[in-house]
Amino acid sequence: MRQRTLIALALALRPQLLILDEPTTALDVLTQRSVVERLAELREELRFAMVFITHDLGLAAELADRVGTMYAGRLVETGATRDIFHRPGTPTPRR
């Protein structure tokens, strides 16, 4: 309930960009699905962008248009979701 409340408070100001850091952590699968579906609806309705920080790759693949992958604290790849998830392999950090 806290996650939902904080998301609602953030959206009350009608932001252009919403940054969500692990917003579905510790939620059961049904509640997670509800939150994600509602966020997708609100994104379309209120026309805001989201930066969704997560360890859940399935969720990222479902929600994101673009994905950035980090490894050892470094951004190692960015791109369209379909490109990132259809090129499997262990990323090598850029130097």
Secondary structure, 3 states (H helix, E strand, C coil): CHHHHHHHHHHHCCCCEEEEECCCCCCCHHHHHHHHHHHHHHHHHHCCEEEEECCCHHHHHHHCCEEEEEECCEEEEEEEHHHHHCCCCCCCCCC
